[in-house]
Structures are given as C-alpha cells and as structure tokens.
C-alpha cells in the first residue's frame, strides 16, 4: 500500500459540510489506519506530507494502480490537480510502467475495481472525457470497463460503495438503486443512516469497517473478519477508508 503521512493543512481541506478537522485527531486516526492495513497483510510505502496541498492525504484520487502499472489521473479541483506531478515522481519506482490521463478529469474516488473490471462513475470530479480516456488506457492493459453515473448528491462513486467479494458490493440505499449495480452484482444494502460504512476496505481475509456503525457491523460480522477503524475526523473532509491508500 502507498500511504501519505497527514499534513497539518488538512484543516483547510475540501468539505461539503464546511468543517475543519483537527490535525492531532486526524494523525491519531491515520496511525490506527496504518496499523489496520498492516494487520491485513500489506507492506506500507509511506510518503511525506504535502502541506501545500490540503487534501493530499487522500492518495487514491491522483493515481490508480493496476497490475504492475500506475496510471496518473487528473483531479478536477484546482487545489488538488498539482498532486499528480508530485506523486508521479514519488511512486514511479514501484511500478513497471507509468501511464497518464492527459485530457478530461478523473479521480480515483470514482473508480471501483473488481478483479480485471473497472466501474468509472461520472460525478462533479470525473467527467465523460476523463472517464473515456482512462477507459482506453485500462482496456489497452487488458481490463474491461463500464462507465456509470454517480448519483448527484454523492461526491465520489466509492463514497457509498465498496467491493467486499468478487461479485459482492456493499452499498448505501442510494447506490442500491443504480440499475447497473442491481443488474450485475450481489448487493449488500446498508440501512439509511449508515451510509458512511459503505466505504469499507476488503484486504485479503480482513474487512476494514468504519467504526461506529452498529447495524453494518452486525450485518457484516456474520461473514467477514472485521477490523474497525475510526474515521470520524477524516469524514469531516468527505473522506473514508479507501481514500487514504493505493493498494495492489
């Protein structure tokens, strides 16, 4: 996993709720996140914090891993777009090939990967041109791709869904209504009010689940080996478990 250390400027991160998280609490949550990732069996490649980019903790958005390739994406928000040039240099040595989405906007939070298949969600952060250009890159690497529409009131496609088995997707009520997902996958729908738990993280035989969602834990613990991770402070800047690492 590639993970970036927290930056103090995260208090100025993009927040739909207009909230300003406390760096000290973010650092505590992030430390526990790293422990959980290690417990799930991954090796950590830790990057330095970037104070000039408040949202740079969320390394999932400017890049995408696939097999031995890294694809540098093109974040839509001007405050984040510069991250792509920095992360490209930081991680290129870990991969055989570095590829780029040059035209259009696309962020990793809108990309759901299921084995060799990718779902790209169109949103306020990912447009059709960016999605199509990424789709072409992925298809040239041997993947299959579908492009869907993220519900208007959801920031990123993965804000309210996550892959927890080969054909099983954990979804919020809103995401459960998407025809594409209903038609092609087995969905586990979480209760209204527990949308935050739908951004979970399956790694090997562990399922990292945001702490504090009682019904989600009750539903999922019957089948999955759960590690609870507190993300209350991180969620103030519209982020969750998948955002803070690149995994391959």
C-alpha positions in Angstrom: 0.0 0.0 0.0 1.1 3.6 -0.7 0.0 5.9 2.1 0.9 9.6 2.7 1.6 11.0 6.2 -1.0 13.6 7.4 -0.4 17.2 6.7 -1.3 20.0 9.2 -3.0 21.9 6.4 -5.7 19.2 6.2 -7.8 21.5 8.4 -8.3 23.5 5.2 -9.3 20.5 3.1 -12.4 20.5 0.9 -15.5 19.9 3.0 -19.1 19.8 1.8 -20.1 20.3 5.4 -17.8 23.3 5.8 -16.0 21.6 8.7 -12.3 21.9 9.7 -10.8 18.8 11.2 -8.2 18.9 13.9 -4.8 17.7 12.8 -4.0 15.9 16.1 -7.1 13.8 15.8 -6.5 13.1 12.1 -3.0 11.9 13.0 -4.4 9.5 15.6 -7.0 8.1 13.2 -4.4 7.8 10.5 -1.9 5.9 12.7 -4.7 3.4 13.5 -5.5 3.1 9.8 -1.8 2.2 9.1 -1.9 -0.4 11.8 -5.1 -1.9 10.3 -3.6 -2.0 6.8 -0.5 -3.8 8.2 -2.7 -6.2 10.2 -4.5 -7.1 6.9 -1.1 -8.1 5.5 0.1 -5.3 3.3 3.5 -3.6 3.3 3.4 0.2 3.7 5.2 2.6 1.4 5.0 5.9 3.4 5.1 9.2 1.6 6.0 12.6 3.1 3.2 15.0 3.9 2.4 17.8 1.4 1.5 21.0 3.3 0.8 22.9 0.1 -2.0 20.5 -0.8 -4.6 20.3 2.0 -6.3 17.1 0.6 -3.1 15.3 -0.4 -3.6 12.7 2.4 -6.1 11.1 0.1 -3.6 9.5 -2.3 -6.3 7.4 -4.0 -7.5 10.4 -6.1 -4.5 11.4 -8.2 -3.4 7.8 -9.2 -4.7 4.3 -9.9 -2.8 1.0 -9.7 -3.5 -1.9 -12.0 -1.2 -5.0 -12.0 2.3 -3.6 -12.3 1.2 -0.3 -13.8 0.5 3.1 -12.2 -1.9 5.4 -14.0 -1.6 9.1 -13.1 -5.1 10.6 -13.1 -6.3 14.2 -13.5 -8.1 15.6 -10.4 -10.8 18.1 -11.2 -10.4 20.5 -8.2 -7.7 23.1 -8.9 -6.5 22.8 -5.3 -5.7 19.1 -5.9 -4.5 19.0 -9.6 -0.9 19.6 -8.7 -0.7 16.5 -6.6 -0.4 14.3 -9.7 3.0 15.7 -10.7 4.4 15.0 -7.2 3.0 11.6 -6.6 4.2 10.5 -10.1 7.8 11.1 -9.0 7.3 9.6 -5.6 6.0 6.2 -6.6 7.1 5.5 -10.2 10.0 3.3 -9.0 7.4 0.9 -7.6 5.8 0.1 -10.9 6.9 -1.2 -14.3 5.1 1.4 -16.3 3.6 4.8 -15.7 0.7 6.0 -17.8 -1.2 9.3 -17.8 -4.8 10.6 -18.3 -4.0 13.8 -20.2 -7.4 15.1 -21.1 -10.6 15.4 -19.1 -10.9 15.0 -15.4 -10.9 11.7 -13.4 -10.3 11.0 -9.7 -9.6 7.7 -8.1 -12.6 8.0 -5.7 -14.8 7.4 -8.7 -13.1 4.2 -9.8 -14.3 0.8 -8.4 -12.0 -2.1 -9.3 -13.4 -5.6 -9.3 -10.6 -8.0 -10.4 -9.9 -7.1 -14.0 -13.0 -5.0 -14.3 -13.4 -1.3 -13.6 -16.5 0.8 -13.0 -15.9 4.6 -13.5 -18.6 6.9 -12.1 -19.3 10.2 -13.6 -19.5 12.9 -11.0 -18.6 16.5 -10.2 -15.0 15.3 -10.1 -14.9 12.9 -13.0 -16.2 13.9 -16.5 -17.0 11.9 -19.6 -13.8 12.8 -21.4 -11.6 11.8 -18.4 -13.6 8.6 -17.9 -13.3 7.6 -21.6 -9.6 8.4 -21.7 -9.0 6.3 -18.6 -11.2 3.5 -20.1 -9.0 3.4 -23.2 -5.8 3.1 -21.1 -7.3 0.3 -19.0 -8.6 -1.6 -22.0 -5.2 -1.5 -23.6 -3.9 -3.1 -20.4 -6.4 -6.0 -20.7 -9.1 -4.7 -18.4 -12.8 -4.3 -19.0 -14.6 -1.1 -18.2 -18.1 0.3 -17.7 -18.9 4.0 -17.2 -21.8 4.8 -14.9 -23.4 7.9 -13.4 -22.8 8.6 -9.8 -26.0 9.8 -8.0 -25.9 13.7 -7.9 -25.9 14.0 -4.2 -22.9 11.6 -3.7 -19.3 13.1 -4.0 -17.5 10.1 -5.5 -18.8 6.8 -6.8 -16.9 5.0 -4.0 -18.1 7.3 -1.3 -21.1 5.0 -0.7 -20.0 1.6 -2.1 -17.1 -0.9 -1.9 -16.2 -4.3 -3.2 -16.1 -6.8 -0.4 -16.1 -10.1 -2.5 -15.6 -11.0 -6.2 -19.2 -10.3 -7.0 -20.4 -8.6 -3.9 -20.7 -4.8 -3.4 -21.5 -3.1 -0.2 -23.8 -0.2 -1.0 -25.8 2.6 0.6 -29.6 2.9 -0.1 -28.9 5.5 -2.8 -26.3 3.4 -4.6 -28.5 0.3 -4.4 -30.9 2.0 -6.8 -28.4 2.1 -9.6 -29.6 -0.2 -12.4 -26.1 -1.2 -13.4 -25.2 -2.4 -10.0 -28.5 -4.1 -9.4 -28.3 -6.0 -12.7 -24.7 -7.2 -12.4 -23.8 -7.7 -8.8 -24.9 -9.1 -5.5 -25.5 -6.1 -3.3 -25.4 -5.8 0.5 -27.5 -2.7 1.3 -26.8 -0.9 4.5 -29.6 0.9 6.5 -30.3 4.6 5.9 -28.1 6.5 8.4 -25.2 4.1 8.0 -24.0 5.4 4.6 -20.5 6.1 6.0 -20.0 2.3 6.5 -20.4 1.6 2.8 -16.9 2.9 2.1 -15.2 -0.1 3.6 -12.0 -1.9 2.6 -11.5 -5.6 1.9 -7.9 -6.6 2.1 -7.0 -10.3 2.0 -9.2 -12.0 4.7 -9.9 -8.8 6.6 -12.6 -6.2 6.1 -11.8 -2.8 7.4 -15.0 -1.1 8.5 -15.5 2.5 9.8 -16.1 2.4 13.5 -19.5 3.5 15.0 -21.9 1.8 12.6 -23.6 -0.8 14.7 -26.0 -2.2 12.1 -23.3 -2.5 9.5 -21.1 -4.4 11.9 -24.0 -6.7 12.9 -24.7 -7.5 9.2 -21.1 -7.9 8.1 -19.5 -9.7 11.1 -21.6 -12.8 10.3 -19.4 -13.5 7.2 -16.3 -11.2 7.4 -13.3 -10.8 9.7 -13.8 -7.2 10.7 -11.2 -4.6 11.8 -12.9 -1.4 13.0 -11.2 1.8 12.1 -12.3 5.2 13.5 -12.6 7.8 10.7 -14.9 10.4 12.4 -12.5 13.3 12.0 -11.4 12.3 8.5 -15.0 12.1 7.4 -15.3 15.9 8.1 -13.5 16.4 4.8 -15.7 14.0 2.9 -13.2 11.1 3.1 -13.2 7.5 4.1 -11.1 4.3 4.3 -10.4 3.8 0.6 -9.2 7.3 0.0 -6.1 7.1 2.2 -4.2 4.4 0.4 -3.3 3.0 -3.0 -3.3 -0.8 -2.8 -2.1 -3.5 -5.2 
